[in-house]
Amino acid sequence: MKMFYYQTEIEFEKVMNLYFMSKCSKCDGIVEVDMEHVCVNVLDKIMDIEEMPMLKCKTCGEIYYSRFAQEILCELYSELKRTGNREIYSTSRDYNKIYNYASNKNFIYDYKDYESIPGLRYDFEHSEEGFLTPVYFDKKALLYFIADLDYDVDMFSESYGYIRKNDKEGFYQYEWAVPFGFNTNEKLIFWLGDIDSMDDMSQGILKSFNVKSDHLLIDSEFYQAQMNCIPSKPIKEQQIILNKKSFITNIKKKYGIELSHLQNECELQRANVKRPVVFDEKSISEVINAFDKILIEGFSVSGLKSLYKRLYASSYDKDYDKWKSIRLIEEILRQLSNDISNEININEIISPLYILHDYRIYLDHLLSQEEQDKKRNHIANTLGVNNFSEQEKIYFEEIRRLDILFQCLVILSK
């Protein structure tokens, strides 16, 4: 139980009129709504609330009043003064206010989120309350929209994106477009008012994946972008592609050598580089294939050979003309990092390109069972994963290493 004491009514009223923001005033950490048992003492009057929506700092644990909590306490204190009672005890209730959005589907949500999360109630764009009520879903709901050509799912950052319904009539590009995000518990989130703008069939798809609120929203790109206008960062997958472009630009400026290859085709493949929602071979194969084409085949082999020969001058390997993209990039990386070669592990840094190519061969080629087993074991062992079936771990470790590789190439080529 969290205890609050106020020596005077004026002190209590002053605190009740404060507006607490989405960041902790002590450590600047992000707060989230947390249901707390609180006891508030004002002079000789006691208010004991079993379940109060408070704002709790994720970093230091400091607790602040939500606007809704302040309103509840003011009402309870007025009730104590009116009746002359000394204390009041409030237990948790199942009551949930229903807003006039998508009401025909009876979506599960918690009105306390709308009432308590900073900024949601102060919605001057919509005249009716409740539009910015967060509604939570199992993330697998996105798979239905991704698989259906009637929809366009664009996840342009780590945990924030848009779903759009294509207009079959052709009058507009889309019938509707709504934002979505993920919270720190990997729950999928939409605004209730945006769900209301969807057609009945789309709402029905979402409804089957609807889950109870866990009250976590503020520490998400979705909230920060929608409410605080903080731009979201691109997903690492897209950042890797941007770093590949930067590396090519640096080399062109520094050595006058063109390393790009089939740029238009690479841009078309870039549309396939999206963060998977679930992680199995089928779901991540599109990203693996696109990355292999962009990050390996998207380099000019003749350009890489010219750069290799320029960097190594008279000490180049006579067999270099037989090498393919990955081996050339490895040797270029080795030479670019010559001054710090003792401080970085070149074999480990280049490893994600070899894994990427192996994975694509495994996915796209007809291989014997023995060869399949060999590829699976090599991928898992290289990435430090216990079993090939742990596709989520494999995926994120591969992305992490690709990110490091192309950051190194950008920095070393400056």
TITOR-407020 format. One record per residue (C-alpha): residue in three letters; x, y, z negated. Coordinates in pm, whole numbers. Layout:
<sites>
> ALA|X|Y|Z
...
</sites>
This chain:
<sites>
> MET|0|0|0
> LYS|122|351|88
> MET|58|612|-184
> PHE|7|985|-122
> TYR|-21|1240|-405
> TYR|-143|1601|-386
> GLN|-133|1826|-692
> THR|-382|2078|-557
> GLU|-671|2084|-313
> ILE|-493|2354|-113
> GLU|-189|2128|-68
> PHE|-416|1845|51
> GLU|-604|2070|296
> LYS|-279|2207|433
> VAL|-152|1857|517
> MET|-492|1760|663
> ASN|-465|2050|908
> LEU|-123|1950|1037
> TYR|-104|1782|1379
> PHE|147|1499|1395
> MET|306|1429|1731
> SER|431|1108|1895
> LYS|783|1145|1752
> CYS|913|1118|1397
> SER|1011|1454|1246
> LYS|1284|1288|1039
> CYS|1476|1076|1290
> ASP|1314|1164|1625
> GLY|1207|802|1669
> ILE|883|711|1847
> VAL|576|643|1635
> GLU|300|391|1703
> VAL|-46|347|1554
> ASP|-30|107|1262
> MET|-320|-10|1046
> GLU|-211|65|688
> HIS|-358|25|341
> VAL|-333|377|197
> CYS|-427|536|-134
> VAL|-460|915|-145
> ASN|-477|1102|-477
> VAL|-600|1462|-481
> LEU|-605|1606|-834
> ASP|-814|1345|-1020
> LYS|-985|1198|-714
> ILE|-871|874|-551
> MET|-940|752|-198
> ASP|-835|391|-139
> ILE|-868|285|227
> GLU|-787|-75|310
> GLU|-726|-23|681
> MET|-634|325|800
> PRO|-496|407|1148
> MET|-167|581|1067
> LEU|137|673|1277
> LYS|447|474|1184
> CYS|800|546|1309
> LYS|951|242|1480
> THR|1301|351|1379
> CYS|1290|458|1015
> GLY|942|340|910
> GLU|819|686|803
> ILE|437|707|799
> TYR|230|1004|918
> TYR|-142|1076|936
> SER|-316|1030|1267
> ARG|-578|1294|1349
> PHE|-847|1032|1295
> ALA|-706|943|951
> GLN|-716|1311|851
> GLU|-1080|1337|954
> ILE|-1172|1024|757
> LEU|-994|1153|445
> CYS|-1158|1494|469
> GLU|-1501|1332|492
> LEU|-1429|1101|198
> TYR|-1299|1387|-15
> SER|-1609|1594|64
> GLU|-1822|1295|-35
> LEU|-1639|1264|-370
> LYS|-1690|1633|-442
> ARG|-2057|1619|-344
> THR|-2137|1315|-559
> GLY|-1902|1398|-846
> ASN|-1747|1053|-830
> ARG|-1379|1007|-914
> GLU|-1283|741|-662
> ILE|-1394|568|-348
> TYR|-1282|240|-195
> SER|-1323|163|175
> THR|-1283|-186|322
> SER|-1219|-271|686
> ARG|-1521|-299|915
> ASP|-1588|-461|1252
> TYR|-1752|-145|1386
> ASN|-1634|-35|1728
> LYS|-1759|273|1908
> ILE|-1857|209|2271
> TYR|-1778|473|2534
> ASN|-1979|530|2850
> TYR|-1718|387|3089
> ALA|-1736|38|3250
> SER|-1998|-42|2987
> ASN|-2165|-314|3196
> LYS|-1858|-541|3157
> ASN|-1827|-504|2778
> PHE|-1448|-469|2781
> ILE|-1269|-529|2454
> TYR|-1096|-219|2320
> ASP|-1053|-36|1991
> TYR|-1198|313|1966
> LYS|-947|386|1687
> ASP|-673|392|1953
> TYR|-848|673|2138
> GLU|-920|858|1815
> SER|-570|814|1668
> ILE|-303|813|1941
> PRO|-173|1170|1988
> GLY|-311|1348|2292
> LEU|-578|1103|2408
> ARG|-874|1295|2264
> TYR|-754|1627|2405
> ASP|-865|1541|2758
> PHE|-981|1854|2935
> GLU|-999|1684|3274
> HIS|-1298|1465|3182
> SER|-1610|1605|3017
> GLU|-1711|1277|2856
> GLU|-1509|1132|2570
> GLY|-1332|799|2589
> PHE|-1173|815|2935
> LEU|-820|775|2795
> THR|-904|474|2580
> PRO|-632|210|2634
> VAL|-763|-135|2730
> TYR|-529|-432|2697
> PHE|-490|-741|2916
> ASP|-274|-1047|2965
> LYS|-13|-950|3225
> LYS|-110|-1248|3443
> ALA|-407|-1043|3562
> LEU|-169|-864|3798
> LEU|-105|-1187|3988
> TYR|-457|-1182|4128
> PHE|-410|-835|4268
> ILE|-62|-910|4400
> ALA|-182|-1222|4582
> ASP|-486|-1054|4742
> LEU|-415|-852|5059
> ASP|-709|-625|4974
> TYR|-492|-469|4704
> ASP|-159|-291|4694
> VAL|38|-327|4370
> ASP|328|-86|4335
> MET|542|-135|4026
> PHE|797|140|4079
> SER|956|144|3733
> GLU|1043|-103|3458
> SER|692|-106|3310
> TYR|472|139|3500
> GLY|295|128|3834
> TYR|-26|162|4037
> ILE|-291|-71|4177
> ARG|-476|45|4487
> LYS|-775|-110|4665
> ASN|-743|-84|5043
> ASP|-1037|84|5218
> LYS|-1185|-174|5457
> GLU|-1401|89|5627
> GLY|-1092|285|5728
> PHE|-1221|624|5619
> TYR|-950|656|5356
> GLN|-630|471|5288
> TYR|-759|344|4952
> GLU|-1101|303|4791
> TRP|-943|372|4452
> ALA|-599|394|4292
> VAL|-531|355|3920
> PRO|-217|354|3706
> PHE|-119|70|3476
> GLY|163|-2|3235
> PHE|309|-252|2994
> ASN|364|-197|2624
> THR|650|-336|2415
> ASN|452|-658|2360
> GLU|425|-709|2737
> LYS|51|-642|2733
> LEU|-93|-488|3048
> ILE|-273|-156|2986
> PHE|-526|52|3181
> TRP|-726|359|3083
> LEU|-1092|270|3029
> GLY|-1201|558|3255
> ASP|-981|430|3538
> ILE|-1132|84|3505
> ASP|-1471|252|3548
> SER|-1359|377|3892
> MET|-1285|22|4011
> ASP|-1542|-182|4202
> ASP|-1740|-450|4022
> MET|-1535|-744|4155
> SER|-1205|-585|4048
> GLN|-1344|-515|3702
> GLY|-1451|-879|3684
> ILE|-1097|-998|3758
> LEU|-962|-782|3477
> LYS|-1235|-879|3234
> SER|-1130|-1244|3230
> PHE|-783|-1139|3107
> ASN|-901|-881|2852
> VAL|-738|-915|2506
> LYS|-763|-733|2174
> SER|-566|-416|2119
> ASP|-236|-437|1934
> HIS|-237|-52|1910
> LEU|104|-28|2081
> LEU|110|234|2355
> ILE|322|541|2273
> ASP|658|368|2325
> SER|583|289|2689
> GLU|666|449|3022
> PHE|292|449|3095
> TYR|207|675|2800
> GLN|516|893|2831
> ALA|457|954|3202
> GLN|79|997|3180
> MET|66|1206|2861
> ASN|406|1372|2827
> CYS|495|1407|3197
> ILE|825|1226|3139
> PRO|934|1070|3472
> SER|981|695|3459
> LYS|1308|541|3567
> PRO|1310|312|3871
> ILE|1325|-58|3798
> LYS|1679|-193|3785
> GLU|1613|-384|4106
> GLN|1561|-56|4292
> GLN|1850|112|4111
> ILE|2079|-165|4237
> ILE|1976|-85|4595
> LEU|2034|287|4535
> ASN|2381|210|4399
> LYS|2458|-1|4705
> LYS|2373|304|4918
> SER|2591|526|4699
> PHE|2883|285|4737
> ILE|2845|289|5117
> THR|2827|672|5116
> ASN|3138|699|4897
> ILE|3337|473|5129
> LYS|3223|667|5435
> LYS|3331|997|5278
> LYS|3661|866|5145
> TYR|3778|636|5425
> GLY|3553|717|5719
> ILE|3445|352|5738
> GLU|3080|258|5790
> LEU|2968|-36|5576
> SER|2592|-24|5641
> HIS|2427|-283|5863
> LEU|2067|-299|5994
> GLN|1954|-10|5775
> ASN|1593|-4|5900
> GLU|1559|-376|5840
> CYS|1704|-335|5490
> GLU|1443|-68|5415
> LEU|1168|-305|5525
> GLN|1309|-572|5292
> ARG|1320|-321|5009
> ALA|940|-330|4995
> ASN|970|-693|4876
> VAL|1189|-598|4580
> LYS|936|-581|4299
> ARG|955|-694|3938
> PRO|787|-1037|3907
> VAL|495|-1066|3666
> VAL|551|-1433|3591
> PHE|880|-1613|3633
> ASP|894|-1932|3835
> GLU|1069|-2025|4159
> LYS|774|-1923|4374
> SER|724|-1585|4207
> ILE|1087|-1472|4221
> SER|1175|-1622|4562
> GLU|1058|-1307|4746
> VAL|1293|-1086|4542
> ILE|1584|-1330|4575
> ASN|1540|-1350|4952
> ALA|1511|-974|4992
> PHE|1813|-908|4769
> ASP|2025|-1160|4959
> LYS|1946|-983|5284
> ILE|1996|-631|5147
> LEU|2300|-685|4922
> ILE|2487|-940|5132
> GLU|2366|-936|5492
> GLY|2304|-562|5463
> PHE|2679|-499|5472
> SER|2868|-468|5798
> VAL|3123|-753|5802
> SER|3342|-566|6049
> GLY|3326|-258|5826
> LEU|3423|-462|5520
> LYS|3717|-611|5710
> SER|3834|-263|5812
> LEU|3809|-142|5453
> TYR|3990|-451|5322
> LYS|4277|-402|5567
> ARG|4297|-30|5483
> LEU|4311|-96|5108
> TYR|4568|-374|5126
> ALA|4784|-216|5397
> SER|5067|-459|5481
> SER|4985|-699|5195
> TYR|4655|-827|5332
> ASP|4582|-1198|5363
> LYS|4632|-1322|5719
> ASP|4317|-1535|5698
> TYR|4093|-1240|5604
> ASP|3933|-1238|5949
> LYS|3760|-1568|5861
> TRP|3602|-1431|5544
> LYS|3234|-1347|5502
> SER|3070|-1058|5317
> ILE|3097|-1183|4958
> ARG|3464|-1278|4973
> LEU|3544|-944|5136
> ILE|3352|-750|4871
> GLU|3533|-949|4601
> GLU|3877|-862|4738
> ILE|3778|-499|4792
> LEU|3657|-483|4432
> ARG|3981|-639|4317
> GLN|4188|-378|4497
> LEU|3969|-84|4394
> SER|4008|-192|4031
> ASN|4379|-263|4061
> ASP|4473|-9|3793
> ILE|4235|-164|3539
> SER|4236|-526|3657
> ASN|4352|-646|3316
> GLU|4050|-487|3149
> ILE|3771|-632|3365
> ASN|3689|-985|3475
> ILE|3659|-969|3854
> ASN|3534|-1326|3884
> GLU|3249|-1257|3643
> ILE|3159|-922|3799
> ILE|3136|-1066|4151
> SER|2956|-1382|4036
> PRO|2597|-1255|4089
> LEU|2651|-1228|4466
> TYR|2761|-1592|4485
> ILE|2466|-1693|4266
> LEU|2226|-1486|4477
> HIS|2341|-1661|4794
> ASP|2330|-2005|4632
> TYR|1979|-1940|4506
> ARG|1860|-1835|4850
> ILE|2009|-2148|5006
> TYR|1840|-2357|4738
> LEU|1504|-2191|4808
> ASP|1516|-2180|5189
> HIS|1719|-2480|5304
> LEU|1636|-2848|5323
> LEU|1885|-3001|5081
> SER|1939|-3349|4948
> GLN|1829|-3408|4589
> GLU|2194|-3431|4488
> GLU|2271|-3096|4651
> GLN|1965|-2938|4490
> ASP|2077|-3059|4147
> LYS|2425|-2924|4210
> LYS|2289|-2579|4305
> ARG|2056|-2567|4004
> ASN|2330|-2665|3761
> HIS|2576|-2418|3913
> ILE|2328|-2129|3885
> ALA|2234|-2211|3525
> ASN|2593|-2272|3410
> THR|2734|-1959|3575
> LEU|2465|-1739|3420
> GLY|2499|-1903|3078
> VAL|2147|-2045|3071
> ASN|2074|-2384|2914
> ASN|1841|-2511|3183
> PHE|1741|-2413|3537
> SER|1377|-2423|3428
> GLU|1439|-2106|3222
> GLN|1366|-1891|3525
> GLU|1295|-1572|3333
> LYS|1636|-1583|3163
> ILE|1804|-1665|3495
> TYR|1628|-1379|3669
> PHE|1710|-1109|3415
> GLU|2071|-1224|3374
> GLU|2116|-1217|3752
> ILE|1967|-865|3770
> ARG|2182|-752|3478
> ARG|2499|-874|3652
> LEU|2402|-727|3990
> ASP|2342|-396|3816
> ILE|2690|-407|3662
> LEU|2852|-506|3992
> PHE|2705|-221|4192
> GLN|2767|31|3916
> CYS|3132|-74|3925
> LEU|3145|-41|4305
> VAL|2999|309|4287
> ILE|3236|425|4012
> LEU|3548|272|4166
> SER|3474|411|4511
> LYS|3436|772|4398
</sites>
